[in-house]
Amino acid sequence: MKSITKLVLSAAMALSLIACGNSDPTVVETKSGPVKGVEANEVITWYGIPYAKAPVGELRWSAPVDPDAWKDTKDCTQPSDKFLQAGTDDKGNAIAVGSEDCLNLDVYAKKGSKDLPVLVFIHGGNNQTGTSQEIPGTEIVVNEDCVYVSLNYRLGILGFNCLPALQTNPEDTGNYTLLDIAKALDWVKENIAQFGGDPNNVTISGFSAGGRDVIAMLASPLFEGKFQKAISYSGGMTMADETASASQIAWAVAPLAVEDGKAKDEKAAHDWLLTDAKEVKEYLYSIPSEKLCMLMSNAGIRMSVFPHLFTDGVTLPKEGFDTTKFNSVPVIMLTGSTEFSFFSAFDAYFSSDEMKNLSEDELNAAKTFAIEYGSDMYAISNGQCTAEKFYGNYKAPMYLCEIGYGSQYSSTVLPVVGAFHGIFVPMLSSVHGYTSIADFSGSGYQSMAKTYNAYIKNFLKSGDPNGEGLTKWTAWTPETPETMYMDADDKAGTSTAEMLDLSTSYADIIVMMELDLTIPTDLKQKMIQNVMNGRWFSETMDKYYGNKNLWK
């Protein structure tokens, strides 16, 4: 009798689901309305689900607001456009690309997911460019047994603008990108259970600018309680002084103001833009977005060119990372060994008149110098320095990781680029933008990827990366300042994961630079003053060598 009753109830439930239109697993009801995704190989993807209204008109520089609700099922089966940003046309000319209607997110979930950990990803691009499609989640949700969410958010001066005319109330902030990310996390909290995720087990992650955003979020009162774990890929401590940033932004906008007849010259325009006059605000809102998104596009990991993450005392503490109040959650901080390779090897300075008389060997030696020591500084800024700064006030474990694959010390060397900025990405997804650099499908790299994904799977579930069959990954402390170092040998088809003390200091790196005789002293100075200078990691070096302050 009981079995018959169960059959009847099961049939009734099935009919009820069909009647409610819920028999299709690709259709999910969100707080704003139903969305339809696309299924492939037992993974369902919903692209471009709005978490806020388009930030246009009076919403251009304001906190994001809920999207308008919809009744008909929204088609989320195709990737959405990226947020408005500087790009190029087919001939290489600079143009604005993307759309302002992009406060949306993508959700990936295995079919039948329920109560799984949630991994939220913030893409890179210096908070000026990029897209939620940077790292697709199709393989991540399978390998790491989670639900994956990737965000689009406001970029460039549309995402970060602290000019006084926009900050007339004590609660105002120019960190609009952080407001977007917070809004997206609120959406996750309210909706992710419908997609099979656990809203109480959320890990925030990000690469490059996204990783720096994550580190900043650990110090932000705005994000208290919004996530339970964090992963920063190639992202160290970067915040900018609000007053200095406003001046830089005013200089960037000043040519437009002169062009539009608001001032006689750029100095007058700069000074006018730094006032809180109503006319300034009206002017800023009148500038076409396509012009605004092209400003400061040559930043090249220099905060002075595009200031952001302002220490405004609202979203980020006035004292920056000197704060004693952190959102203490278990955190993984990862870096590649050769993070500065892209930024150095392709720096415009190498095409300047000062470099044109160098031989190819001399040019390559100069690049090698900048890459080696710039990368050493970049690597510690991505992990060790953050751990040292946080320790004592941070009440959760910090796990450091360095990928050596590709570096000059690896069994598999990738010429020029080494263990580059993004070396970890092919471990997470076979769809990536680095196919022209190397073939990452080799058994060595894939062995390393399997090990890494096992650690991340454990971390997403519990906040502890350790598990059966894995090398013990210990949390960083001053007494045991060890890093999980991962490498692979593609010829042998093997990989290694071992805890090493990779600690160094800016002082030690500068000593090695001084002792380096691979390039002449004058060429060394040119690298220090024109290629390595003014970067996220170079403050100590800039002070030691008296490099020019790039802040106006």
N, C-alpha and C positions, 0 to 999 in steps of 0.2 A: 504493500500500500504506500509506504514511504517513497519507494522508487518511482511509483506512478505519479505521486504528488510532485516529486522533483522534476520529472519530465514535463509535467503540465506547467510548472512554474518557469522552467527554462524556456519552453516554447512561448510562454506569455511574455517573458523578458525580451526574447528575440523579436517577437512581433512588435513590442513596444519600441525597441530600438529602430526597427525598420520604419515604423510610423513616424518617429521623431526625426527621421532622416540621418541617423547616426550609424547606419550599417557600413558606410564608407569610412574606413580608417583614415583616409586622407582629409576628411572634413572634420574640423575641430571648432568648437564654440569658444570664443574668447569673450572678455568683458565687453568688447566693442561690437562684436558680431562674428558670424561664422567665417572661417577661412579654409580654402581648399589647397592642399599641397600636391606634390607629385611623388609617386613611389617608384623606386628602382632598386632591385636586389635587396628587398626587405627593409630598406631605409626610406623613410618619408621625409621630404624637405618642403618646408613652407618658406617661400621667399618674400621679403619686403612687407612683413606685417607691420602696420603703423603702430608705434607706441606713443606718438604725439602728432599734433598738427604740423603742417609745413610751416617753418619759421619765416614767413613772408609778411610784407606789410608791417603792421604795428608789432608783429611778433618777431621781427628780424633779430633784435637784441633784447630778448626777454626770456623768462623761464618757460620751458616747454609746457604745453597744455594738452589735455587729453584729446585724442582724435574724435571727430564726430562719429557717433555710432552708425552702423549699417545693418540692414536686415537681410538683404540678398547675400548669398555666399560670395566672398571676395576671392577672386582668382589669384592665388599666390604660387603658381606653378612655374614661373619664370623669374630669373634673377632681376632685381630692380636696378635702376640706374644708381650710380654713385653720387655722393653729394657734390655740389658745384665746387670745382677746383681747377687749378691751372693744368693745362695739358698741351698737346701738340696735334697739328693736323697731319695729313699724309706727307706733306712736304717739310715737316719739322718746325713749322711756324707755331709760336705760342698762341694758344687760344683757350677760352674757358670751356670746360666740358662738364657734363653731369647736370644735376637738377637740384633745386632747393627743397623739393618735396621728397626728402629722404630721411626723415626721422623714423626709421624703420629697422627691423631686424629679421634675420633668418633663423629658423629653428630646424634642426636635424634630429630625428629620433628613429631608433629601430622600431619596426612594426611590433606592436604589443608592449611597448615600454611601459613600466609602472614604477613609480617611486625611485627612480634612478638619480644619481648625483647629476648636478647641472654644471656645465662648464660654459661660462660667458667669456667671449673673446672680443678685445678691442684692437682693431687693425692698426698698423703702423703707417708711416708717411709724414712724420714730423708734425702731426696734427694739422697738416696742410693738404695732403693728398691721401688717396687710398680708398678702399672699399671693403665691405663686409665679406666679399668673396676672396679676400687675401688668402685665407686658409679654409678651404671647404671642409665641412664636417662629416662627409659621408663615411670615411674610414675611421675617423676619431670616435664616433659613437659606437662602432663595432669593437675597435681595439681597446677602448677605455671604458666601455660599458656605461655610457652616460647619455644625457641629452645635451646637445651643443647649440649654443645661441651666439650669433655673431652680429655686431651692431654697425649701423651707419650713424654718423653724428655730424654736427656742424664743424666745418674746417676753416683754417686760416683766420682772417680777421672777422669772419662771420661767426667763428666759434670762440675767439678770444679777442676782446676789445675792452680796454679799461679807460678809454678817454673820459674825462670828468663829466662831460655833458650827458653821458649815459649812466653815470653813477651818482645820482643826486639824492638818493635815500641811503640810510645807514646799512640796510639789508641788501643793497644792490651788489652785484658781482659781475665782473667781466669774464669770468670763467664759464661761458655758456656751454662749452663742450662738457664740462663736468656736470652741469645741470642736466644735460642730455643723457649722460651715462647713468646718473642717479635715477632719472625718469625711466630709463630702460630697465634698470634693476627692479624698480617698483612694478613694472609690467611683468617681469619674470615672477616676482613674488605672487602676483595676483592670478597669473594665467598658466604658468608652466606645468602645473599638475595635470591640466587637460592634455598635455603633450607627453605625459609619462614621466615628468621630472619631479623631484622632491624640492619644494620651495624653501625648505629649511636646510638644504645642503647645496649651497651655491658657491662655486669657486670662480672668482674673477681673474681673468688673465689678459695679457696683451703683449704685443711684440713692438719693440723699438719705441716710438712715441706712445703706443698703447701700453708698453711695459712701464714707461716713465709715468704715465697716467695712473697705473696701478700703484706704483710706489707712492705717488702723491696722495692717492686715495687712502692709503694706510695712515696718513697724517691728517686726513680731512674729517672734521666733525659732521659734514654732510652725509658721509657714508657709514656712519655708525650703525651696526646691525644689519647692513644690506647684503653682506656676504659672509661666508664662514671660513673661506680659505682663499689664497691668492697665489698666482704664478706670474712672475715678471720675466719675460724673454728680452734680453738685451736692453733693459731699462733701468737706469740708475736714478739718483736723486737730482732732480732739476726743478727749481722754482725760480720765479723772477720777481724782483722788486716792483711793486705796482707803480710807483712814481716814475722810476726810470723807464719802465715799459711804456707808460703813457707817452713819454717824450719820443721814444723810438717810433711808436705807432703814428704819432702826429707827423713826424718827418716822412713816414711812408705815404701818408694821405695828402701831405702838403702839395705835391705837384698837381694832384687832381683839383684841389681847391684853387690853385692859381689858374689852372686851365679853365675852371668854371667861373672865374672872375670874383672869387671871394677874398682875394688878397693880391697885393702887387708883386710879391715875391715869396719864395718858399719859407724864409725866416718869419715873415709876417703871418703867413698861413699857419706855420707850426705854432706860433704863439697864440693865434686865434683858436686853433683846434684844441689847445690845452685849457681853454676856458669852459665853464659849465653853462654857457649861454644857450638859451632855447634855440637860437638861430643855428648854432653848431649842430645840435641834435637833429634839427630839421634837415640841415644839409647832409649829414651823414646818412639819414634815411632816404635821401633823394638820389644818392649815388647808385647807379646800376650795379647789381650784384656781380655781373660779369666783369666789371672793372675792379671791384673790391677783391675778388678771389685771385686776381693776378698779382696783387701786391706781395712783396717780400718772398717771392717764390724761389729766390736763390739762397735760402738760409744755410743749407749744408751743415746741419747739426750745430749751428751757432745761434744761441738764444738771443744774442744782440741783434740779429737780423730779423727774426720773428719771435718776439717775446710772448710767452704764454705761461700758464700755470702761475697766476699772480698771487702773491702773498697778501691778500686783501683783508684778512681777518674775518671773512665770511665763509667761503668754501675752503680756504686754506689758511692756516694760522699765520699771523703777522711774523712770528719768529721762524717760520719755515720749518726745516727739519731739526731745529733746535727745540722744538716742542717736546714736552714730556708726555703728551697724551696721544697715544696711537690706537688705531683699530687693530688690536693685537690678535691676529689669526695666523695659523700655520702658513708659511710662505716659502715658495721655491723661487730662487733667483738664479737664472741661467745666463751664461755668456759663451760666445765662441772665443777661441784663443786669438783670432786675427780679425777682430771686429772693425778695425779702421781701414781695412784694405780697399773697400769700395770708395770710401770717402777720400782716401789719399791718392790712390792710383789714377783716379779720374778727376782729380782736382784741376780747376781751370788754370791754376798758377803754372802748371807744367806746360801750358801752351803760351805762356806770356813771353814777352821780349827778353826777360831776364834768364829764361831757360833755353832760348832758341839756339844758343851756341854750344850747348852741351852735346857730347856724343851720346849715342844710344846706351852705351855701357854706363856712362856717368849719370844719365837720366834714370836708368833702372836702379843704380846704386842709391840715388837720392830717394827714389820711391820706396825702396826696401828699408832704408833708414826710417822714414816717416811711418811706414806701415808697422815695422817692428815695435818701435817705442810708443807710437800712438796707440797701437793695439794693447800693449802692456798696461797703459794708463786706462784705456777704455774698459778693459776686462775687470780691473779692480773697482772701477766706478760702477760697473753693472752688478756687483755683488759684495765683495769684501768691504768696501767703504760704507755701503749701506748697513751691513751687519754691524760694523764697528760703531757707526753712529747711533743705531737703534738700540744696541744692547744695553741693558740696564733699565730701560723704560718700556721695552717691548716684551710683553708677557706671553709669548707663544714661540714655538721653535722656528728657526730660520735655516733652511736647507740651501746650500750653494752647489751649483753645478757648472762645469766647464766642458765644452765639447772641443777636443783637440783634433778631430778628424779634418784632414786637409792642411794643417799647419806644417811648418818646416820640421817639427819634431814628431810628426805622425808617420805611421807606416804607410799611409796613403797621402801623398802631398798633392795639393791642388795649386799649381803654379800661380803666382801673383796674388790670387784672392785668399788662399789658405782657408782657415776655419772662419769663414766670412760672416758678416752680419746677416743672419738668416740660415746658418748652417743646420739648424735644428728642424727647419720647416719640412724638408722631405721625409723626416721621421714620422711626421704626423699625417701627411697627405702625399700621395703620388702625383697629385695635380698641384703644380707650383710653378713659380716663375724662374727657376734656376736650372732648367734643362740644358741651357746653352753652356753652363759652367762645367757640368760633369754628369755622368750617369750614376744616379744614386740607387739604382736597382741591384747593385752588386751584393753578393751574399754577406760581405763584411759590414757594409753600412746597414743592411737590413737586419743583421744580427744585433747591431747596436740599437736600431730602432725598436726591435722587439723588447729588448731589455728596458729601454727608456719608457716605452708605453706601459710596461708592467709596473714600473715605479709610479707613473702618473695615475694609472688605474687605481692603485692602492691609495694614493694621496687624495684623489677625488672622493673616494669612499669614506676615508677615516681621518684625513689630515696627516697621516704617517705614510711615507712612500715605501716602507719596508714590507717584505713578504717572503714567503718560502722560495728558496732557490736564488735569491738576490743578494748581492754584496750588501752588507749593512751600511745604510746611509745615515750617518749621524748628523745631528743638528750642529750648526756652527756655534762655537763659544770662543771667547778669548783664550781659554785654556786649551781647547782642541779646535784650532782654526782650520778645519779641514774641509775640502771641497770634493764632491763626487766628480771625478775626471773620467770622461768617456771617450773612447777612440775605437778605430776599426782598421783592420788590414784587409783590403779588398782582394789582394792576391791570395792570401791564406784563407779568406772567407771567415775570419774570426773577429771578435770584438772584445774590448776590455772595459770594465767598470771598477774603479778603485778609488779609495779615499786617499787624498794627498794633501799635504800642507803646501799650497801654492802662494802663500802669503808673501807680499812684497809691499813696497811703499813708493809714493811719488819720489821721495828723496833717493831711494835705491835706484829707481829707474833713471833719474836725472844723472846720478853718478855713472851709470852704464852708458848713457848718452855722451857724457863728457869723455869717457875712456874710448869710445868707439872711433876707430881710425879708418873705417871703410870709405868715408868721403872726406874731402878737405873741410877745414874749419869754416871757410866762408860759405860753402854749400850747405853745411850743417846748419849754420845760422839762418840761411834762407828757408830751410825746411821748418825750423822752429818758429820763425817769425811770420811765415806766410801760408803754411799748409797745416801744421799741427796747432796753431794758435786759435784762441777764442772758442774752442770746442767745449762740449759738456764736461770733458774730463781734464781740461788743460789749465785750470785756474792756478794751481800750484806752479806748474811749469812757466806760465805766463809771468807770474810774479818773479820767479827766480831769474828769468832772462830779460825782464823789463819789457815784455812785449806790449805793443800799443793796445790801449783800451778801445775796443770796438764799439762800446756804447757811446752814443753822441751826447 
